[in-house]
């Protein structure tokens, strides 16, 4: 059963990272589109912050999951949502 839980956790993390990074990249493209008339330095800053956000967001999500912040981590098939009283 531990193998199934590990595979499920890795699958969830990979899928969540994919969704988060896709969303952040789309936001960066939208920001670049809005700043098209700006300087190249502004576009570089947008791209750099996007790359940092893509690298940091899975780590923040895992930290939030470890501290039992609900609503930010999808529950698996065998997991029950955390209920805080």
C-alpha positions in Angstrom: 0.0 0.0 0.0 2.9 2.3 0.6 4.0 2.0 -3.0 0.5 3.0 -4.2 0.6 6.0 -1.9 4.0 7.0 -3.1 3.1 6.8 -6.8 -0.1 8.7 -6.2 1.8 11.4 -4.3 4.4 11.7 -7.1 1.6 11.8 -9.7 -0.3 14.5 -7.9 2.9 16.6 -7.4 3.8 16.3 -11.1 0.3 17.2 -12.3 0.0 20.1 -9.9 3.4 21.4 -11.0 2.4 21.1 -14.6 -0.8 23.1 -14.0 0.9 25.7 -12.0 3.8 26.2 -14.4 1.4 26.4 -17.4 -0.7 29.0 -15.6 2.4 31.1 -14.7 3.7 30.9 -18.3 0.4 32.0 -19.7 0.4 34.9 -17.3 3.9 35.9 -18.3 2.9 35.8 -22.0 -0.1 38.0 -21.2 2.2 40.5 -19.4 4.7 40.5 -22.3 1.8 41.1 -24.7 0.7 44.1 -22.6 4.3 45.4 -22.3 5.1 45.0 -26.0 5.9 48.7 -26.4 8.2 48.7 -23.4 12.0 48.3 -23.2 13.7 44.9 -23.6 14.8 45.2 -19.9 11.1 45.1 -18.8 10.5 42.0 -20.8 13.6 40.4 -19.3 12.4 41.2 -15.8 9.0 39.6 -16.6 10.7 36.4 -17.9 13.1 36.2 -14.9 10.3 36.6 -12.4 8.3 34.0 -14.2 11.1 31.5 -14.1 11.6 32.1 -10.4 7.9 31.7 -9.7 7.8 28.4 -11.7 10.7 27.1 -9.6 9.4 28.2 -6.3 5.6 27.5 -6.6 5.9 23.7 -6.2 8.0 24.1 -3.1 5.5 26.5 -1.6 2.7 24.2 -2.4 4.5 21.3 -0.8 5.2 23.4 2.3 1.5 24.3 2.5 0.5 20.7 2.2 2.9 19.7 5.0 1.4 22.4 7.3 -2.1 21.1 6.4 -3.4 24.2 4.7 -6.5 22.8 2.9 -7.7 24.0 -0.4 -4.3 24.1 -2.0 -3.6 20.5 -2.5 -5.8 18.0 -4.3 -6.9 15.0 -2.2 -6.1 11.6 -3.6 -8.5 8.7 -4.0 -7.4 7.2 -0.7 -7.0 10.4 1.2 -9.6 12.2 3.3 -9.6 16.0 3.3 -8.1 17.6 6.4 -10.9 19.0 8.7 -9.7 21.6 11.1 -11.8 22.2 14.3 
